[in-house]
Amino acid sequence: MTVLTETFSASTSLTERFAAIRAQIADHVAKRKIYKTTISELESLSSRDLADLGIAATMIKEIAYEAAYGK
């Protein structure tokens, strides 16, 4: 009598894990770019322009964070 035993791994392959890590890094880089760009653009505005938009200078980082990462 012959017995065939096959073992399947439910875990992801090393290639899939590297691809997932690469995707996470790319996502982080894209969000960081949005954050830095938003800060740069808002800081380039005058106090009067910020006031017209209803934004205090102290709110710039908070607004940039929400723009990049959500609430």
Predicted model as a PDB file, atoms N, CA, C, CB and O in Angstrom, pLDDT in the B-factor column:
MODEL        1                                                                  
ATOM      1  N   MET A   1       0.845  -1.168   0.000  1.00 61.00           N  
ATOM      2  CA  MET A   1       0.000   0.000   0.000  1.00 61.00           C  
ATOM      3  C   MET A   1       0.895   1.237   0.000  1.00 61.00           C  
ATOM      4  CB  MET A   1      -0.964  -0.005   1.218  1.00 61.00           C  
ATOM      5  O   MET A   1       1.877   1.306   0.740  1.00 61.00           O  
ATOM      6  N   THR A   2       0.543   2.215  -0.842  1.00 67.00           N  
ATOM      7  CA  THR A   2       1.312   3.451  -0.962  1.00 67.00           C  
ATOM      8  C   THR A   2       0.522   4.581  -0.336  1.00 67.00           C  
ATOM      9  CB  THR A   2       1.644   3.767  -2.444  1.00 67.00           C  
ATOM     10  O   THR A   2      -0.684   4.707  -0.547  1.00 67.00           O  
ATOM     11  N   VAL A   3       1.218   5.406   0.442  1.00 70.00           N  
ATOM     12  CA  VAL A   3       0.582   6.551   1.100  1.00 70.00           C  
ATOM     13  C   VAL A   3       1.273   7.811   0.606  1.00 70.00           C  
ATOM     14  CB  VAL A   3       0.660   6.437   2.669  1.00 70.00           C  
ATOM     15  O   VAL A   3       2.500   7.916   0.620  1.00 70.00           O  
ATOM     16  N   LEU A   4       0.470   8.752   0.176  1.00 66.00           N  
ATOM     17  CA  LEU A   4       0.995  10.027  -0.288  1.00 66.00           C  
ATOM     18  C   LEU A   4       0.605  11.096   0.723  1.00 66.00           C  
ATOM     19  CB  LEU A   4       0.464  10.378  -1.714  1.00 66.00           C  
ATOM     20  O   LEU A   4      -0.576  11.312   0.991  1.00 66.00           O  
ATOM     21  N   THR A   5       1.577  11.738   1.260  1.00 70.00           N  
ATOM     22  CA  THR A   5       1.316  12.793   2.231  1.00 70.00           C  
ATOM     23  C   THR A   5       1.799  14.109   1.645  1.00 70.00           C  
ATOM     24  CB  THR A   5       2.011  12.497   3.596  1.00 70.00           C  
ATOM     25  O   THR A   5       2.961  14.248   1.264  1.00 70.00           O  
ATOM     26  N   GLU A   6       0.887  15.072   1.581  1.00 64.00           N  
ATOM     27  CA  GLU A   6       1.233  16.404   1.084  1.00 64.00           C  
ATOM     28  C   GLU A   6       1.047  17.403   2.205  1.00 64.00           C  
ATOM     29  CB  GLU A   6       0.371  16.792  -0.152  1.00 64.00           C  
ATOM     30  O   GLU A   6       0.059  17.360   2.938  1.00 64.00           O  
ATOM     31  N   THR A   7       1.986  18.284   2.326  1.00 63.00           N  
ATOM     32  CA  THR A   7       1.898  19.320   3.340  1.00 63.00           C  
ATOM     33  C   THR A   7       1.760  20.664   2.642  1.00 63.00           C  
ATOM     34  CB  THR A   7       3.140  19.299   4.279  1.00 63.00           C  
ATOM     35  O   THR A   7       2.593  21.036   1.816  1.00 63.00           O  
ATOM     36  N   PHE A   8       0.711  21.379   2.980  1.00 57.00           N  
ATOM     37  CA  PHE A   8       0.489  22.697   2.407  1.00 57.00           C  
ATOM     38  C   PHE A   8       0.667  23.730   3.503  1.00 57.00           C  
ATOM     39  CB  PHE A   8      -0.919  22.805   1.759  1.00 57.00           C  
ATOM     40  O   PHE A   8       0.204  23.554   4.630  1.00 57.00           O  
ATOM     41  N   SER A   9       1.326  24.775   3.161  1.00 59.00           N  
ATOM     42  CA  SER A   9       1.528  25.853   4.120  1.00 59.00           C  
ATOM     43  C   SER A   9       0.475  26.926   3.880  1.00 59.00           C  
ATOM     44  CB  SER A   9       2.963  26.447   4.007  1.00 59.00           C  
ATOM     45  O   SER A   9       0.296  27.399   2.758  1.00 59.00           O  
ATOM     46  N   ALA A  10      -0.212  27.298   4.942  1.00 60.00           N  
ATOM     47  CA  ALA A  10      -1.242  28.332   4.833  1.00 60.00           C  
ATOM     48  C   ALA A  10      -0.633  29.731   4.890  1.00 60.00           C  
ATOM     49  CB  ALA A  10      -2.278  28.167   5.947  1.00 60.00           C  
ATOM     50  O   ALA A  10      -1.304  30.722   4.601  1.00 60.00           O  
ATOM     51  N   SER A  11       0.615  29.799   5.257  1.00 71.00           N  
ATOM     52  CA  SER A  11       1.244  31.112   5.362  1.00 71.00           C  
ATOM     53  C   SER A  11       1.639  31.628   3.977  1.00 71.00           C  
ATOM     54  CB  SER A  11       2.480  31.047   6.283  1.00 71.00           C  
ATOM     55  O   SER A  11       1.712  30.872   3.008  1.00 71.00           O  
ATOM     56  N   THR A  12       1.884  32.905   3.913  1.00 76.00           N  
ATOM     57  CA  THR A  12       2.255  33.514   2.640  1.00 76.00           C  
ATOM     58  C   THR A  12       3.722  33.248   2.330  1.00 76.00           C  
ATOM     59  CB  THR A  12       1.980  35.027   2.663  1.00 76.00           C  
ATOM     60  O   THR A  12       4.531  33.003   3.226  1.00 76.00           O  
ATOM     61  N   SER A  13       4.037  33.300   1.077  1.00 90.00           N  
ATOM     62  CA  SER A  13       5.419  33.059   0.672  1.00 90.00           C  
ATOM     63  C   SER A  13       6.282  34.272   1.001  1.00 90.00           C  
ATOM     64  CB  SER A  13       5.497  32.735  -0.834  1.00 90.00           C  
ATOM     65  O   SER A  13       5.780  35.362   1.275  1.00 90.00           O  
ATOM     66  N   LEU A  14       7.555  34.057   0.966  1.00 91.00           N  
ATOM     67  CA  LEU A  14       8.502  35.135   1.246  1.00 91.00           C  
ATOM     68  C   LEU A  14       8.344  36.263   0.224  1.00 91.00           C  
ATOM     69  CB  LEU A  14       9.949  34.599   1.236  1.00 91.00           C  
ATOM     70  O   LEU A  14       8.422  37.438   0.583  1.00 91.00           O  
ATOM     71  N   THR A  15       8.129  35.918  -1.021  1.00 94.00           N  
ATOM     72  CA  THR A  15       7.939  36.924  -2.065  1.00 94.00           C  
ATOM     73  C   THR A  15       6.703  37.772  -1.792  1.00 94.00           C  
ATOM     74  CB  THR A  15       7.823  36.255  -3.437  1.00 94.00           C  
ATOM     75  O   THR A  15       6.728  38.991  -1.964  1.00 94.00           O  
ATOM     76  N   GLU A  16       5.627  37.126  -1.368  1.00 93.00           N  
ATOM     77  CA  GLU A  16       4.393  37.865  -1.050  1.00 93.00           C  
ATOM     78  C   GLU A  16       4.595  38.790   0.142  1.00 93.00           C  
ATOM     79  CB  GLU A  16       3.240  36.890  -0.762  1.00 93.00           C  
ATOM     80  O   GLU A  16       4.076  39.906   0.168  1.00 93.00           O  
ATOM     81  N   ARG A  17       5.354  38.318   1.131  1.00 93.00           N  
ATOM     82  CA  ARG A  17       5.621  39.175   2.298  1.00 93.00           C  
ATOM     83  C   ARG A  17       6.452  40.392   1.912  1.00 93.00           C  
ATOM     84  CB  ARG A  17       6.344  38.378   3.396  1.00 93.00           C  
ATOM     85  O   ARG A  17       6.178  41.501   2.371  1.00 93.00           O  
ATOM     86  N   PHE A  18       7.471  40.193   1.067  1.00 95.00           N  
ATOM     87  CA  PHE A  18       8.270  41.327   0.605  1.00 95.00           C  
ATOM     88  C   PHE A  18       7.431  42.298  -0.210  1.00 95.00           C  
ATOM     89  CB  PHE A  18       9.455  40.841  -0.223  1.00 95.00           C  
ATOM     90  O   PHE A  18       7.596  43.512  -0.095  1.00 95.00           O  
ATOM     91  N   ALA A  19       6.541  41.773  -1.026  1.00 95.00           N  
ATOM     92  CA  ALA A  19       5.657  42.630  -1.827  1.00 95.00           C  
ATOM     93  C   ALA A  19       4.742  43.444  -0.915  1.00 95.00           C  
ATOM     94  CB  ALA A  19       4.814  41.779  -2.812  1.00 95.00           C  
ATOM     95  O   ALA A  19       4.496  44.622  -1.173  1.00 95.00           O  
ATOM     96  N   ALA A  20       4.241  42.823   0.142  1.00 95.00           N  
ATOM     97  CA  ALA A  20       3.377  43.534   1.092  1.00 95.00           C  
ATOM     98  C   ALA A  20       4.152  44.626   1.827  1.00 95.00           C  
ATOM     99  CB  ALA A  20       2.766  42.547   2.104  1.00 95.00           C  
ATOM    100  O   ALA A  20       3.643  45.728   2.028  1.00 95.00           O  
ATOM    101  N   ILE A  21       5.378  44.317   2.225  1.00 96.00           N  
ATOM    102  CA  ILE A  21       6.215  45.320   2.903  1.00 96.00           C  
ATOM    103  C   ILE A  21       6.515  46.470   1.957  1.00 96.00           C  
ATOM    104  CB  ILE A  21       7.537  44.688   3.413  1.00 96.00           C  
ATOM    105  O   ILE A  21       6.456  47.635   2.352  1.00 96.00           O  
ATOM    106  N   ARG A  22       6.837  46.147   0.703  1.00 97.00           N  
ATOM    107  CA  ARG A  22       7.127  47.184  -0.296  1.00 97.00           C  
ATOM    108  C   ARG A  22       5.901  48.072  -0.513  1.00 97.00           C  
ATOM    109  CB  ARG A  22       7.569  46.542  -1.636  1.00 97.00           C  
ATOM    110  O   ARG A  22       6.035  49.287  -0.655  1.00 97.00           O  
ATOM    111  N   ALA A  23       4.714  47.474  -0.539  1.00 97.00           N  
ATOM    112  CA  ALA A  23       3.481  48.246  -0.708  1.00 97.00           C  
ATOM    113  C   ALA A  23       3.232  49.144   0.495  1.00 97.00           C  
ATOM    114  CB  ALA A  23       2.285  47.310  -0.922  1.00 97.00           C  
ATOM    115  O   ALA A  23       2.798  50.286   0.340  1.00 97.00           O  
ATOM    116  N   GLN A  24       3.504  48.633   1.698  1.00 97.00           N  
ATOM    117  CA  GLN A  24       3.337  49.448   2.908  1.00 97.00           C  
ATOM    118  C   GLN A  24       4.295  50.638   2.903  1.00 97.00           C  
ATOM    119  CB  GLN A  24       3.564  48.593   4.169  1.00 97.00           C  
ATOM    120  O   GLN A  24       3.916  51.752   3.264  1.00 97.00           O  
ATOM    121  N   ILE A  25       5.520  50.396   2.497  1.00 97.00           N  
ATOM    122  CA  ILE A  25       6.509  51.478   2.439  1.00 97.00           C  
ATOM    123  C   ILE A  25       6.092  52.513   1.405  1.00 97.00           C  
ATOM    124  CB  ILE A  25       7.914  50.922   2.104  1.00 97.00           C  
ATOM    125  O   ILE A  25       6.173  53.713   1.665  1.00 97.00           O  
ATOM    126  N   ALA A  26       5.647  52.066   0.241  1.00 98.00           N  
ATOM    127  CA  ALA A  26       5.204  52.996  -0.799  1.00 98.00           C  
ATOM    128  C   ALA A  26       4.020  53.816  -0.318  1.00 98.00           C  
ATOM    129  CB  ALA A  26       4.835  52.238  -2.081  1.00 98.00           C  
ATOM    130  O   ALA A  26       3.943  55.014  -0.591  1.00 98.00           O  
ATOM    131  N   ASP A  27       3.094  53.182   0.396  1.00 97.00           N  
ATOM    132  CA  ASP A  27       1.935  53.895   0.944  1.00 97.00           C  
ATOM    133  C   ASP A  27       2.378  54.939   1.966  1.00 97.00           C  
ATOM    134  CB  ASP A  27       0.945  52.904   1.591  1.00 97.00           C  
ATOM    135  O   ASP A  27       1.878  56.064   1.971  1.00 97.00           O  
ATOM    136  N   HIS A  28       3.309  54.564   2.821  1.00 97.00           N  
ATOM    137  CA  HIS A  28       3.815  55.500   3.834  1.00 97.00           C  
ATOM    138  C   HIS A  28       4.521  56.689   3.176  1.00 97.00           C  
ATOM    139  CB  HIS A  28       4.782  54.779   4.800  1.00 97.00           C  
ATOM    140  O   HIS A  28       4.338  57.834   3.589  1.00 97.00           O  
ATOM    141  N   VAL A  29       5.319  56.412   2.162  1.00 98.00           N  
ATOM    142  CA  VAL A  29       6.038  57.485   1.461  1.00 98.00           C  
ATOM    143  C   VAL A  29       5.050  58.435   0.785  1.00 98.00           C  
ATOM    144  CB  VAL A  29       7.015  56.894   0.412  1.00 98.00           C  
ATOM    145  O   VAL A  29       5.230  59.652   0.827  1.00 98.00           O  
ATOM    146  N   ALA A  30       4.014  57.886   0.169  1.00 97.00           N  
ATOM    147  CA  ALA A  30       3.008  58.723  -0.501  1.00 97.00           C  
ATOM    148  C   ALA A  30       2.263  59.598   0.499  1.00 97.00           C  
ATOM    149  CB  ALA A  30       2.010  57.849  -1.273  1.00 97.00           C  
ATOM    150  O   ALA A  30       2.025  60.777   0.241  1.00 97.00           O  
ATOM    151  N   LYS A  31       1.897  59.022   1.638  1.00 97.00           N  
ATOM    152  CA  LYS A  31       1.195  59.801   2.663  1.00 97.00           C  
ATOM    153  C   LYS A  31       2.108  60.868   3.264  1.00 97.00           C  
ATOM    154  CB  LYS A  31       0.668  58.877   3.771  1.00 97.00           C  
ATOM    155  O   LYS A  31       1.665  61.984   3.536  1.00 97.00           O  
ATOM    156  N   ARG A  32       3.365  60.532   3.470  1.00 98.00           N  
ATOM    157  CA  ARG A  32       4.320  61.500   4.013  1.00 98.00           C  
ATOM    158  C   ARG A  32       4.502  62.661   3.039  1.00 98.00           C  
ATOM    159  CB  ARG A  32       5.682  60.821   4.305  1.00 98.00           C  
ATOM    160  O   ARG A  32       4.625  63.812   3.456  1.00 98.00           O  
ATOM    161  N   LYS A  33       4.518  62.358   1.737  1.00 98.00           N  
ATOM    162  CA  LYS A  33       4.659  63.403   0.720  1.00 98.00           C  
ATOM    163  C   LYS A  33       3.460  64.348   0.760  1.00 98.00           C  
ATOM    164  CB  LYS A  33       4.802  62.779  -0.687  1.00 98.00           C  
ATOM    165  O   LYS A  33       3.625  65.564   0.659  1.00 98.00           O  
ATOM    166  N   ILE A  34       2.258  63.796   0.905  1.00 97.00           N  
ATOM    167  CA  ILE A  34       1.056  64.627   1.015  1.00 97.00           C  
ATOM    168  C   ILE A  34       1.156  65.522   2.248  1.00 97.00           C  
ATOM    169  CB  ILE A  34      -0.220  63.746   1.086  1.00 97.00           C  
ATOM    170  O   ILE A  34       0.844  66.711   2.186  1.00 97.00           O  
ATOM    171  N   TYR A  35       1.590  64.949   3.360  1.00 98.00           N  
ATOM    172  CA  TYR A  35       1.737  65.705   4.609  1.00 98.00           C  
ATOM    173  C   TYR A  35       2.711  66.871   4.434  1.00 98.00           C  
ATOM    174  CB  TYR A  35       2.220  64.779   5.743  1.00 98.00           C  
ATOM    175  O   TYR A  35       2.393  68.010   4.777  1.00 98.00           O  
ATOM    176  N   LYS A  36       3.893  66.579   3.901  1.00 98.00           N  
ATOM    177  CA  LYS A  36       4.921  67.623   3.739  1.00 98.00           C  
ATOM    178  C   LYS A  36       4.479  68.688   2.728  1.00 98.00           C  
ATOM    179  CB  LYS A  36       6.257  66.993   3.288  1.00 98.00           C  
ATOM    180  O   LYS A  36       4.724  69.876   2.940  1.00 98.00           O  
ATOM    181  N   THR A  37       3.830  68.272   1.630  1.00 98.00           N  
ATOM    182  CA  THR A  37       3.371  69.223   0.621  1.00 98.00           C  
ATOM    183  C   THR A  37       2.296  70.144   1.192  1.00 98.00           C  
ATOM    184  CB  THR A  37       2.833  68.479  -0.611  1.00 98.00           C  
ATOM    185  O   THR A  37       2.305  71.350   0.944  1.00 98.00           O  
ATOM    186  N   THR A  38       1.379  69.573   1.953  1.00 97.00           N  
ATOM    187  CA  THR A  38       0.308  70.379   2.557  1.00 97.00           C  
ATOM    188  C   THR A  38       0.880  71.405   3.518  1.00 97.00           C  
ATOM    189  CB  THR A  38      -0.698  69.481   3.289  1.00 97.00           C  
ATOM    190  O   THR A  38       0.474  72.567   3.503  1.00 97.00           O  
ATOM    191  N   ILE A  39       1.821  70.982   4.353  1.00 98.00           N  
ATOM    192  CA  ILE A  39       2.466  71.925   5.275  1.00 98.00           C  
ATOM    193  C   ILE A  39       3.167  73.028   4.495  1.00 98.00           C  
ATOM    194  CB  ILE A  39       3.476  71.194   6.190  1.00 98.00           C  
ATOM    195  O   ILE A  39       3.029  74.208   4.820  1.00 98.00           O  
ATOM    196  N   SER A  40       3.909  72.651   3.478  1.00 98.00           N  
ATOM    197  CA  SER A  40       4.650  73.635   2.685  1.00 98.00           C  
ATOM    198  C   SER A  40       3.710  74.655   2.038  1.00 98.00           C  
ATOM    199  CB  SER A  40       5.477  72.929   1.605  1.00 98.00           C  
ATOM    200  O   SER A  40       3.972  75.858   2.065  1.00 98.00           O  
ATOM    201  N   GLU A  41       2.622  74.163   1.462  1.00 97.00           N  
ATOM    202  CA  GLU A  41       1.692  75.070   0.797  1.00 97.00           C  
ATOM    203  C   GLU A  41       0.985  75.996   1.792  1.00 97.00           C  
ATOM    204  CB  GLU A  41       0.662  74.272   0.010  1.00 97.00           C  
ATOM    205  O   GLU A  41       0.818  77.184   1.520  1.00 97.00           O  
ATOM    206  N   LEU A  42       0.577  75.463   2.925  1.00 97.00           N  
ATOM    207  CA  LEU A  42      -0.109  76.301   3.906  1.00 97.00           C  
ATOM    208  C   LEU A  42       0.843  77.301   4.554  1.00 97.00           C  
ATOM    209  CB  LEU A  42      -0.759  75.435   4.977  1.00 97.00           C  
ATOM    210  O   LEU A  42       0.456  78.438   4.825  1.00 97.00           O  
ATOM    211  N   GLU A  43       2.078  76.889   4.803  1.00 97.00           N  
ATOM    212  CA  GLU A  43       3.047  77.815   5.398  1.00 97.00           C  
ATOM    213  C   GLU A  43       3.463  78.917   4.429  1.00 97.00           C  
ATOM    214  CB  GLU A  43       4.277  77.055   5.862  1.00 97.00           C  
ATOM    215  O   GLU A  43       3.949  79.964   4.857  1.00 97.00           O  
ATOM    216  N   SER A  44       3.279  78.695   3.143  1.00 97.00           N  
ATOM    217  CA  SER A  44       3.645  79.718   2.167  1.00 97.00           C  
ATOM    218  C   SER A  44       2.583  80.818   2.078  1.00 97.00           C  
ATOM    219  CB  SER A  44       3.854  79.081   0.794  1.00 97.00           C  
ATOM    220  O   SER A  44       2.837  81.876   1.503  1.00 97.00           O  
ATOM    221  N   LEU A  45       1.403  80.575   2.639  1.00 97.00           N  
ATOM    222  CA  LEU A  45       0.334  81.575   2.620  1.00 97.00           C  
ATOM    223  C   LEU A  45       0.585  82.657   3.667  1.00 97.00           C  
ATOM    224  CB  LEU A  45      -1.030  80.909   2.862  1.00 97.00           C  
ATOM    225  O   LEU A  45       1.205  82.409   4.701  1.00 97.00           O  
ATOM    226  N   SER A  46       0.099  83.842   3.384  1.00 96.00           N  
ATOM    227  CA  SER A  46       0.220  84.926   4.353  1.00 96.00           C  
ATOM    228  C   SER A  46      -0.790  84.733   5.475  1.00 96.00           C  
ATOM    229  CB  SER A  46       0.017  86.296   3.672  1.00 96.00           C  
ATOM    230  O   SER A  46      -1.718  83.933   5.356  1.00 96.00           O  
ATOM    231  N   SER A  47      -0.607  85.458   6.545  1.00 96.00           N  
ATOM    232  CA  SER A  47      -1.545  85.391   7.670  1.00 96.00           C  
ATOM    233  C   SER A  47      -2.944  85.781   7.225  1.00 96.00           C  
ATOM    234  CB  SER A  47      -1.083  86.303   8.816  1.00 96.00           C  
ATOM    235  O   SER A  47      -3.938  85.213   7.677  1.00 96.00           O  
ATOM    236  N   ARG A  48      -3.002  86.753   6.337  1.00 97.00           N  
ATOM    237  CA  ARG A  48      -4.311  87.198   5.850  1.00 97.00           C  
ATOM    238  C   ARG A  48      -5.004  86.102   5.026  1.00 97.00           C  
ATOM    239  CB  ARG A  48      -4.155  88.476   5.002  1.00 97.00           C  
ATOM    240  O   ARG A  48      -6.203  85.866   5.172  1.00 97.00           O  
ATOM    241  N   ASP A  49      -4.235  85.445   4.166  1.00 97.00           N  
ATOM    242  CA  ASP A  49      -4.805  84.347   3.380  1.00 97.00           C  
ATOM    243  C   ASP A  49      -5.291  83.212   4.284  1.00 97.00           C  
ATOM    244  CB  ASP A  49      -3.768  83.814   2.380  1.00 97.00           C  
ATOM    245  O   ASP A  49      -6.364  82.650   4.067  1.00 97.00           O  
ATOM    246  N   LEU A  50      -4.500  82.890   5.283  1.00 97.00           N  
ATOM    247  CA  LEU A  50      -4.911  81.853   6.226  1.00 97.00           C  
ATOM    248  C   LEU A  50      -6.184  82.260   6.959  1.00 97.00           C  
ATOM    249  CB  LEU A  50      -3.791  81.569   7.232  1.00 97.00           C  
ATOM    250  O   LEU A  50      -7.084  81.444   7.156  1.00 97.00           O  
ATOM    251  N   ALA A  51      -6.253  83.521   7.357  1.00 97.00           N  
ATOM    252  CA  ALA A  51      -7.447  84.014   8.047  1.00 97.00           C  
ATOM    253  C   ALA A  51      -8.666  83.946   7.135  1.00 97.00           C  
ATOM    254  CB  ALA A  51      -7.231  85.456   8.536  1.00 97.00           C  
ATOM    255  O   ALA A  51      -9.762  83.613   7.586  1.00 97.00           O  
ATOM    256  N   ASP A  52      -8.482  84.260   5.856  1.00 97.00           N  
ATOM    257  CA  ASP A  52      -9.593  84.156   4.898  1.00 97.00           C  
ATOM    258  C   ASP A  52     -10.101  82.721   4.780  1.00 97.00           C  
ATOM    259  CB  ASP A  52      -9.157  84.666   3.520  1.00 97.00           C  
ATOM    260  O   ASP A  52     -11.288  82.494   4.550  1.00 97.00           O  
ATOM    261  N   LEU A  53      -9.205  81.767   4.937  1.00 96.00           N  
ATOM    262  CA  LEU A  53      -9.574  80.354   4.872  1.00 96.00           C  
ATOM    263  C   LEU A  53     -10.085  79.822   6.212  1.00 96.00           C  
ATOM    264  CB  LEU A  53      -8.383  79.532   4.418  1.00 96.00           C  
ATOM    265  O   LEU A  53     -10.576  78.697   6.299  1.00 96.00           O  
ATOM    266  N   GLY A  54      -9.963  80.640   7.243  1.00 96.00           N  
ATOM    267  CA  GLY A  54     -10.386  80.213   8.575  1.00 96.00           C  
ATOM    268  C   GLY A  54      -9.400  79.288   9.246  1.00 96.00           C  
ATOM    269  O   GLY A  54      -9.778  78.441  10.056  1.00 96.00           O  
ATOM    270  N   ILE A  55      -8.138  79.450   8.908  1.00 97.00           N  
ATOM    271  CA  ILE A  55      -7.082  78.593   9.440  1.00 97.00           C  
ATOM    272  C   ILE A  55      -6.126  79.422  10.285  1.00 97.00           C  
ATOM    273  CB  ILE A  55      -6.320  77.881   8.297  1.00 97.00           C  
ATOM    274  O   ILE A  55      -5.612  80.446   9.835  1.00 97.00           O  
ATOM    275  N   ALA A  56      -5.893  78.973  11.510  1.00 96.00           N  
ATOM    276  CA  ALA A  56      -4.873  79.602  12.350  1.00 96.00           C  
ATOM    277  C   ALA A  56      -3.537  78.933  12.036  1.00 96.00           C  
ATOM    278  CB  ALA A  56      -5.228  79.480  13.884  1.00 96.00           C  
ATOM    279  O   ALA A  56      -3.498  77.765  11.650  1.00 96.00           O  
ATOM    280  N   ALA A  57      -2.469  79.662  12.200  1.00 95.00           N  
ATOM    281  CA  ALA A  57      -1.140  79.119  11.911  1.00 95.00           C  
ATOM    282  C   ALA A  57      -0.847  77.878  12.754  1.00 95.00           C  
ATOM    283  CB  ALA A  57      -0.068  80.184  12.159  1.00 95.00           C  
ATOM    284  O   ALA A  57      -0.118  76.986  12.321  1.00 95.00           O  
ATOM    285  N   THR A  58      -1.410  77.827  13.941  1.00 96.00           N  
ATOM    286  CA  THR A  58      -1.184  76.677  14.823  1.00 96.00           C  
ATOM    287  C   THR A  58      -1.920  75.422  14.357  1.00 96.00           C  
ATOM    288  CB  THR A  58      -1.615  77.018  16.233  1.00 96.00           C  
ATOM    289  O   THR A  58      -1.661  74.332  14.866  1.00 96.00           O  
ATOM    290  N   MET A  59      -2.826  75.562  13.406  1.00 97.00           N  
ATOM    291  CA  MET A  59      -3.619  74.433  12.910  1.00 97.00           C  
ATOM    292  C   MET A  59      -2.993  73.748  11.693  1.00 97.00           C  
ATOM    293  CB  MET A  59      -5.011  74.904  12.558  1.00 97.00           C  
ATOM    294  O   MET A  59      -3.491  72.716  11.243  1.00 97.00           O  
ATOM    295  N   ILE A  60      -1.923  74.304  11.165  1.00 97.00           N  
ATOM    296  CA  ILE A  60      -1.355  73.812   9.903  1.00 97.00           C  
ATOM    297  C   ILE A  60      -0.949  72.345   9.984  1.00 97.00           C  
ATOM    298  CB  ILE A  60      -0.150  74.650   9.511  1.00 97.00           C  
ATOM    299  O   ILE A  60      -1.301  71.566   9.098  1.00 97.00           O  
ATOM    300  N   LYS A  61      -0.222  71.953  11.016  1.00 97.00           N  
ATOM    301  CA  LYS A  61       0.227  70.562  11.121  1.00 97.00           C  
ATOM    302  C   LYS A  61      -0.951  69.603  11.289  1.00 97.00           C  
ATOM    303  CB  LYS A  61       1.198  70.406  12.295  1.00 97.00           C  
ATOM    304  O   LYS A  61      -0.943  68.502  10.739  1.00 97.00           O  
ATOM    305  N   GLU A  62      -1.950  70.018  12.042  1.00 97.00           N  
ATOM    306  CA  GLU A  62      -3.138  69.185  12.239  1.00 97.00           C  
ATOM    307  C   GLU A  62      -3.881  68.980  10.911  1.00 97.00           C  
ATOM    308  CB  GLU A  62      -4.079  69.829  13.287  1.00 97.00           C  
ATOM    309  O   GLU A  62      -4.309  67.871  10.592  1.00 97.00           O  
ATOM    310  N   ILE A  63      -4.023  70.049  10.159  1.00 97.00           N  
ATOM    311  CA  ILE A  63      -4.707  69.972   8.858  1.00 97.00           C  
ATOM    312  C   ILE A  63      -3.915  69.085   7.900  1.00 97.00           C  
ATOM    313  CB  ILE A  63      -4.893  71.390   8.248  1.00 97.00           C  
ATOM    314  O   ILE A  63      -4.493  68.276   7.175  1.00 97.00           O  
ATOM    315  N   ALA A  64      -2.603  69.239   7.901  1.00 97.00           N  
ATOM    316  CA  ALA A  64      -1.752  68.411   7.026  1.00 97.00           C  
ATOM    317  C   ALA A  64      -1.846  66.932   7.414  1.00 97.00           C  
ATOM    318  CB  ALA A  64      -0.275  68.885   7.098  1.00 97.00           C  
ATOM    319  O   ALA A  64      -1.888  66.062   6.544  1.00 97.00           O  
ATOM    320  N   TYR A  65      -1.879  66.655   8.698  1.00 97.00           N  
ATOM    321  CA  TYR A  65      -1.993  65.275   9.159  1.00 97.00           C  
ATOM    322  C   TYR A  65      -3.315  64.664   8.706  1.00 97.00           C  
ATOM    323  CB  TYR A  65      -1.871  65.206  10.688  1.00 97.00           C  
ATOM    324  O   TYR A  65      -3.349  63.533   8.222  1.00 97.00           O  
ATOM    325  N   GLU A  66      -4.396  65.410   8.863  1.00 97.00           N  
ATOM    326  CA  GLU A  66      -5.709  64.923   8.437  1.00 97.00           C  
ATOM    327  C   GLU A  66      -5.758  64.718   6.928  1.00 97.00           C  
ATOM    328  CB  GLU A  66      -6.807  65.900   8.868  1.00 97.00           C  
ATOM    329  O   GLU A  66      -6.382  63.773   6.444  1.00 97.00           O  
ATOM    330  N   ALA A  67      -5.098  65.608   6.182  1.00 96.00           N  
ATOM    331  CA  ALA A  67      -5.071  65.469   4.731  1.00 96.00           C  
ATOM    332  C   ALA A  67      -4.353  64.190   4.297  1.00 96.00           C  
ATOM    333  CB  ALA A  67      -4.398  66.681   4.102  1.00 96.00           C  
ATOM    334  O   ALA A  67      -4.759  63.535   3.337  1.00 96.00           O  
ATOM    335  N   ALA A  68      -3.295  63.848   5.006  1.00 97.00           N  
ATOM    336  CA  ALA A  68      -2.487  62.695   4.627  1.00 97.00           C  
ATOM    337  C   ALA A  68      -3.002  61.374   5.208  1.00 97.00           C  
ATOM    338  CB  ALA A  68      -1.069  62.914   5.065  1.00 97.00           C  
ATOM    339  O   ALA A  68      -3.061  60.362   4.510  1.00 97.00           O  
ATOM    340  N   TYR A  69      -3.368  61.396   6.476  1.00 95.00           N  
ATOM    341  CA  TYR A  69      -3.655  60.151   7.176  1.00 95.00           C  
ATOM    342  C   TYR A  69      -5.123  59.986   7.590  1.00 95.00           C  
ATOM    343  CB  TYR A  69      -2.791  60.063   8.386  1.00 95.00           C  
ATOM    344  O   TYR A  69      -5.509  58.935   8.101  1.00 95.00           O  
ATOM    345  N   GLY A  70      -5.924  61.003   7.375  1.00 94.00           N  
ATOM    346  CA  GLY A  70      -7.308  60.943   7.828  1.00 94.00           C  
ATOM    347  C   GLY A  70      -7.409  61.288   9.310  1.00 94.00           C  
ATOM    348  O   GLY A  70      -6.413  61.633   9.947  1.00 94.00           O  
ATOM    349  N   LYS A  71      -8.594  61.194   9.838  1.00 81.00           N  
ATOM    350  CA  LYS A  71      -8.780  61.555  11.250  1.00 81.00           C  
ATOM    351  C   LYS A  71      -8.396  60.444  12.173  1.00 81.00           C  
ATOM    352  CB  LYS A  71     -10.201  61.946  11.514  1.00 81.00           C  
ATOM    353  O   LYS A  71      -8.494  60.591  13.391  1.00 81.00           O  
TER     354      LYS A  71                                                      
ENDMDL                                                                          
END                                                                             
